[in-house]
């Protein structure tokens, strides 16, 4: 959502403590208050002092403090009444902010000082001297005992807010430091610099904990701030982009693209679900940072698996609550329920979407009509829990993996066993190759095996890589590679022909329960007992995105047929549909044409696939469909 009205560069944008309003400060000599839900302009504040460089709410949301060319102004946020002017600095005042209890204000100025004020009396309480250049930014620690400042002298400093003593100097940036902020518990500080990096520091020792940088393609970082939970950082950059970073890995999670000029400032909403940005393009923007499109609730126990229908419009789930269920993937509405006598470990659609097959702890796999819910066939023969069941690419066969140490291939029409593959222990997983001529199994003996379906012989054993149970294995779309997931906290990509490891995906903090290729084979999604899902570059092994939200271990993750969404299932009894996987429509695909006539529901399409920044770029004679640069039809 764009906040349009300023007539010059917008220098800062911040949410109110309740997340319902936004305050912006602009070089056009105004401060503006906006409704964060609909973008409506609520109030315009001005003092005639000159440009405004920053504006923030008080902790209770009742006041606004703004830094201008000459003075600091305080207004009543509800009525717009001017309450006070603070004058002391001898140069431009770049920033102003309240302490957590609202009793003090700290300001930063080009006169190389920061000043702590009594917010009620307007008196100077302390002057923080020590920087050798302009002070661009100053903020209190959450407990109000310290102040952090950012300066033109390439350092940030942490001060005792009461005595003015400099406690720590943060050295490491190679150019001016534009901003510095504490995390929610005051243990860390994040800084933004002209040197094209943001850095994370231990606020007590000054130790550099990490560097967030894009390398050669980077640009000046104007601001950086932690998310409320402290796991993410938002940066604003002069390359017109704001970025959300995963603190633990240093990877970019989302790129927020849409501004037409440099982004001066970015900050999270109080709940961390949104970001507001301020730009030299005279606008501010509100972004939804949550990639969760839909949450499916209804199961009463662990959800072991999730799978999309071939058209991507439905998902089927399997649960410990002894049911499989079909849901509408867009709305999350339940469509069909399939009752069993025991735990349902897995469920999957056939290639037409007309049937599903389920695997149960009672040792029976069942084929159902996906539309009517009628039971079509029971596949009996296993003597223990069935962990997996799935259709062959042509839909004529079913394959199952069981704790009875066997894999069985069945005729989907007659329910007869066509072949049984014997292993030395329980089989965690089995999957067909794209051509249906091979299957790959994952088992507890720390290996995966590739089998010839016709002969029942092992043609390749993938071993010597994992150090614990292999929990899943799947072919790439071209059948040349296999990705495995293991309890050793890693996932690995193997060359099917040579059996060699091509890439190791490291980063999860617990067992990796499943790994799956995207439909184009360029990405891998993994689900872990560390409660996260990770998206990886299949070639380089780099983390593209970390998805957080499940409150218990994640059992399964799968791409939608067009690769633009993910579905995950968890022991928190829910399924989540994720979109906005790269944060921007431009990151997911290059639009070849985007036109469905005058009635195009662009907003609806964006919501359906979780895109931001989706826009038509077609003429009157353009084809009436949406396609990606990889030829994927979005309709």
N, C-alpha and C positions, 0 to 999 in steps of 0.2 A: 504494500500500500504506500503510495506517494503522499507526502505532506507538502503541498505546493502553496506558496503565498509569499515567501521571502523574495526580495528583489536583488539579493546579493548572496555571496557565499555563506553557507550555514556552517558554523564552526563547532557546535556541540549539540547533542541531543540525548536526553535522559528520561527514563520512565519515572513516574511518581512511585512512592513506596507500595501502593496498592496495585500498580500496573495499569490503572485506568486512564492516566493522562501522560502526555509527553511534553517536555519543555525544550524549546530550541533557542539557540542564540545565533545572531547573524551580524555580518558586517553591515547590513542595511539599517543598523541602529535600532533594531527591535528584538524583543524576546517574545516568543509566541507559545501559547499553551494549546494543546490539541487533544481531542478525544482519541485515545489509543485504539478504540474498537472500530470506529468508522472514519477516522481521519479528519473529522470536522474541526475547524478552527474555533476555539472557545474564547480566546482573549489575546489581545496584542498589548504588550507592555513596552514603554519607551521612556527615556529620561532626558534625551537631548544631549547626552554625554559623548556620543560617538558610537563607534562599532562595539558590539558585544562579542566577547570571545568565548564565554562559557556561561552556562546557567544550569542550576541543579535545584531539586526540591529539598526541603528540610526533611528529617526522618519521619515526621508525622504528616507530611504532605501539605502543611498549612502555609508554608512560606516558600519563596523562591529567592535565591541569591544569584546575582549575575555580575560578572566581571566585565568592565568596559575599558575604554581607552584611558579614562582618568580616575574613575571611582568604582566602588562596589555598591550595588543597589540591592535593596531587600524589599520585596512586595508581599502582600497577602495573596496567596495563590488562588483563593476563592473569589475575592472581590476585585482584585487588581489594585487595591489601595497601596500607595507607596508608603513604606514603613520607616526606612532609614537609608542614609548614605554613609558609607565608610570611606574616609579619606586619610591616606598616610603615605602611600607609595609615591615615588618620584618619577615613575615611568609607567608604560602600559601595564595593565593588569590582565594576565593571561588566563587565570583560573581562580575559582572561588568555590568552596564546598563547606557544608556543615559537618560538625562532629556527630557521632552516632546518637548522642543525647540531645542534640540540637542547641546546646548552650554556647558553642563556639563556632567560629568560622576561620578557615585558613585560606590565605590568598597567595598567589605567586605572581611575580612581576619581573619586567625587564630590568628593574633596578638591582637585580642579583640577590634579592631577599624574598623570603616568605614571611608572612605575618600571621600570628594567631590573635584573633579578636574575641572579645566578649560579644556574643550575638545580640544580646538584649541592650546592653549599655553602649555598644559601639566603641568600647575602649580597646586599645592595643594591650594585649597580655604578654606577648613575646615577639621578638624579631629574630628570625633564623638567618644567621649570616655565616658564610663560609664558601658558597659557590663562587666561581671565578667568571661567571657569565650570567646571562639572563636565566631566570627560573620560570620555566614554562608551565609547570604543573605542581600541585600540592594536594595531598589527601591525608586525612586522619586514618590511623589504624582502627579496626572495629571497636576496640576497647577505649579509644580516645587518648591513650598514653603516649603515642608516637605519631610523628608526621613523616611522610615520605615525599621527597621533592625530586623533580627532574630538571636538568639544566643544560644550557648551551655549552657547558664545560666538559661534556661527554660523560658526566657521572650522574648518578642518582644518590641521594643521601637520606638516611633515616635519623630522625632527631627525637630527643625527649621533648614532648609537647609542652611540658611544664617549665623545665629549666632552659630549654633551647640548646642543650648540649648535643653535638653531633655524635651519634652512637655508632653508625656504620656508613662507610662509603662504598658504593657499588661501582666498582671499576671493571671495565670489560668492553663497553661500547667504543667504537672508533670514530664516532661522530656525535653530534648533539643528541640529547635524550629529550624526547617530547612529552612523554607521560610516564607515570609510575603509580601503581595501585596495589594495595594489599589484597590478599584473598580473604574469604569470609571469616577465617579464624586467625588472621594476622600472622601466620607462620611464613608465608611466602609473599614476594613482591614480583610483579611483572612490569617490565619497562619496554618502551617503544622508541626506536631511534632512526635518525637520518641514515644510519649505516645499513639500512634495509633488514634489520632483524628486530625481533622481540626477544627478551631474555627473562628467564625465571630465576629468582634468587631466594636463598634462605634469608629471611628478614632479620634474624638474630646474628648470624655469623658473616653474612655477605657472600657466602659461597654461591657461585653460579651453578644452578641446578639443570639448566637446559637452554638451548638456543632454538628459536623458531625462525627458520629462514627458508626462502625459496631458491637460494643459490643465484646463478647468473641472471635468471629471469625476474629477480625480485625488484622491489621499488621501495621508496621511503615509507617507513611505518610510522604513522602519525599518532596512533593511540593503541593501547592494549589493555584488556581487562579480563579478569577471571569470571567464569560463570558462577552462579550462586553455590553450586555443589563443589566447585573447584576443579572439576575434571577437564574443563575446556577453557580455552582462551579465545577471545574475539579480538582481531586486529583490524585497523583501518589503514589503507594504503593509498599512495598517490597514483597507483595504476588503476584507479577507479573501482577497486574490489575490496570488500571486507571478507575476512576469512575466519572460520572457526577451526581451531586446532585441538587435537587430542593431546593433553598435557603429558601423559605417560609415554606415548610413542613419538611425539613431535610431528605427527602426520596431520595434513590438512584434511578436515572432515567435510567441510562445506565451503564453497566459494560463492559469495553473494554478489552477483553481477547484475548491473542495471543502471548504476549511476553513470552519467556522461562526463564526469570530471572527477578529480581526486576526492577520496573519502577522508575527511578530517577527523572523524570521531565515530566510535561504535560502542554500544553498551548493551548488556543483556537486560531483559525484563526481570522482575523479582523472582518469577518462577522458572526462569531460564528457558522458557519455550519460545521467546521472541527476541529479536535484536532490533535496535533502532540505529540508523546510520545518518550522519550529517555530511554534506558534500559541497564542493565548490560549484556544483551544477545548480545551486540555489534551492535545493530540495533536501528533505529528510525522507527516509524510507523505513517502513516497518516490515520485518521479515519473519516468517514462521520458520523456526529452526528445527522443529520436531519433524522427523521423517516418517512418523507413524501416521498412516492414512486411515487405518481401520483396526479396531481391536475386537476380536471375536470372543465373546464371553457366553458360557452356557455349560461347558464341561464342569464336572464337579470333582475332578482329580487331574493328575498329570496328563498333559497332552503330548503323546509320544511322537506323532508325525503329522505333517501337513503337506499337501500337494495341490497344485493348480490343475484345473481342467484344461484341455488343449486350447480352448479359446480364451483362457485367463479370466473368465467371468465368475467361476466358482472355485471353491477350495474344499477339499475333503480332509477331515482330521480323524485321528485315532487316539483313544484315551484309555487310561487306567479305569475310568468309570464304566467300562464295559460297553461303550458305544463308539460308533463311527458317525460322523455328522458331515453333511454338506451345507455350505454357507454361500451366500452371495458375497463375492470378493469385494465389491464396492461399498455396499451398505453394511455388511456384517450380519445381515439377517439370516437366521437359520432356515434352511430349505427342507432338509430331510434328516431323519435320525434312524440309525441301524443298530438295533439292540443285539447284544451277544450274551453268552453265558459266562464269559470270563473276560479278562483284560484284552483290549484290542491294541496290538503293538504297532500296526502299520496299516495304511490305506492309500490306495492310488487309483486314479482314473485309467481307463483304457485309451488308446489313441483317438477314439471317436468321441469320448466323453459320455458315452451311453451306459457304460458299466463301471463299477468299481470293484476292486478286490481287497479283501481285508485279511490280516494275519492275526491270529488270536493265541492266547496262552493255553487254550484248550487243545492245541495241536491241529486245529482245522483252519484252512483258508477258505474263504467264501467269496463267491462272485454274486454281485447284486445288480439289479437294474437301477441306474443312478437317478432315473426320473420317477419311477413308481415305488421304489424301495423293495421290490419283490426279490426274494432269494432265488437266484438262477442255478447255482451249483455249489456243492460242498466238496472241497478237495481234502480227502482223508487219507492218511498214511503216515504222517509224522507222529512221533511218540512223545514229543515234548513241545515246549513253548516255541511258537514260530515268531521269529524276530522281524522278518521282512517278507513282503509279497509284492510282485509287480508283473505287469504285462510285457510281452515282447514287443518290439517296435511295430510289428504287423498286427498285434492284438490277438494272434491265434494261440499263443501259449502264455502260461503263467509260470513264474519262477518263485520259489520260496526258500528261505534259509531258517534253520531251526537249531535249537539247543540239543537236538538228538544227533548232532554231528553230521547232518546231511543237508544237501541242497537237492530240491526236486524240481523237475521241469514237467509241467502238466499240459494236457490238451485243454484249452479253455472252454471248448464246446462239450466234450465228453467227460471231463473231469478225470481222465485216466492219466496215470503217471507215465511219462515218456522216457525219462531218464532220472537216475539218482546218482549224485556225486558224493562220495564218501570222504570225510575229513577226519582229522585226529582229535577234534574238539568242537565245542559249540561254534556255530557259524553266526557271526554278528550281522552280516550283510551280504547281498548278492545283487548284481546288476548286469543287464544285457549290454553288449556293445551296440553302437548305432546300427550296424548291419544285421544284428541278431545272431551272428555266427559264433560269438564268444560270450563268456560271462566272466566277471571278476568277483572273487569272494574275499571277505575280510573275516579274520578269525582271531581267537585269543592266543594263537601261537606266534604273535608278533610279525605276521607275514600276510601278504595278499597274494592271490593266485589267479592266473588267467587260464581259463579252460576252453577247450574246443567243445562246442555244444553237441556236434554230431558224434564225436568219438568218446567224449567224456574224459579226455586226457588233459593233464596240466601241460600247457605250452609255455608258461612263464611263471616263475616264482619271484615275487618282489619282496626281497628281504635284505637285511643288513643295514637298514636305515632307522626304522622305528625301534624304540627301546621299551615299548609296552604294547598292550593290546591294540590291534588295529580295529577300529570301530566301524569304519565305512570305507567303501571304495567305489569309484565311479569313473566311467570313460569320459573323455572329452568329446565334444560333438563330432569331431572328425575321426575319432577312434584311435588316434595316434598316442594319446597320453592317458594316464590314469591319475586321479587325485585320491589320496588316502587321508584319513583322519585317525588320530591315535590318542590314547590315554597319556602319552608322553608329552602332551601339551603342544604338539606340532601337527602340521599337515604337510604332506609331501606330494610333489608332482613327479611322476615317473614316465620314462620313455617305454612304451609297450614293447617295442621291437627289441631293445637292448636290455631292458630291466634296470636301467640306471636312473638314479635320482637326478632330476633336472633342477628342481627348486625346492627349498625348504621354507615353509611359512611359519615363522616364529613370532610370538607376541602374546598369545593367550596365557592366562595365569592359572589354567586348570585344564583338565582333559578336553580334547576337541572331539565332539560327539559325531559330527558329520561335516563333510566337505563336498561342495557341488560346483561344477563349472557353470558359467553363464552360457546362454544359447549360442553366443558367438565365440566362446572358448577363450575370451581375452581376460576374464575375471574369474575369481573363485570366491565363494562365500563359505564361511565356516561358522559353526555354532559350538559354543563351549559351556562347560560347567562353571566358568567364571562369570556367567550371566550375560555375556556379550556375544554379538555377532560381528565378524570382521569381513570386510570386503578387500580383496587383494588383487594386485596386478599379477596375472598368471605367468607372465614372462620374467618379470624382475623380482617378484616376491615382495614388492613394496605394499604397505598397508594403504588402501585408498580411503577407507572409512571404518569407524568403529561405531556400532549401533548399540546404545544402552537403553534400557527401559524395562526389561523383564526383571522380576524380583526373585527369580530362582533360576536354576540351570536351564540352558536352552538345549532342547533335545534334537530339534530338526530345523533346517533352513533350506529353502528352495527358491529358485528364480521363477518368475512368471515366464510364459512362453516367449514374450518379446524381450525379456531381459531387463525391463524397466522397473520392475518391482521385486520385492522379496517377501516371502511369508516365513514366519518362524513360529515354532511351538515350544512350550516351556512347562516345567514342573510347577509354575505359578498358576496353572490351569487355564491359561489363555493362549490365543494365537494372535499375532500381530502382522499386519500387512504394512510394508515399508515402501515408501517412494522417495523422490527427491534425493536419490542415492549419491548424486554428485553436487547437489545444491543449486544447479542451474540447468535450464533446458539446453543451453549451448554446450554444457559439459557432457550431456548425455548423448546428444546427436546434433548433427548439422542438418538443419531443416532444408529439404529439397523443395517442398511446397507445402503450404499450410492454408488450404482454403476449402471450405465446404459450402460456399455461397454466402448470401447475406445473413442466413440464420445460424451461422457457426456459433456454437456455444464454446467459445475459447476458454472461458473460466471453468466450465464444466469439464472440459478435456484436461485442463491443467490440474484440476482437483483429482480427477480420476487416476492420473499417472503421477501425481505428486511433483509436478514441475513448478519452478518459479521462472518468471520472466518469459513466458510463452507468448509469442506474438506472430500475427500473420505477415508474410512477406511475399504475397502473390498478387498477380494481376487478374484481370477479368477473365482471361482465357486459361487460367491455371487449372490443372487437373483437380477434380473434387475429392481429394483425399490427403491424408497426412502420412508422410513416410519419413523414416530416419535415413541417415546417410548410409546405413548398413542394409537398407532395403526392407526394414521392418515396418509393416503396416500398423498404424496405431488404432485403426477402427475395428 
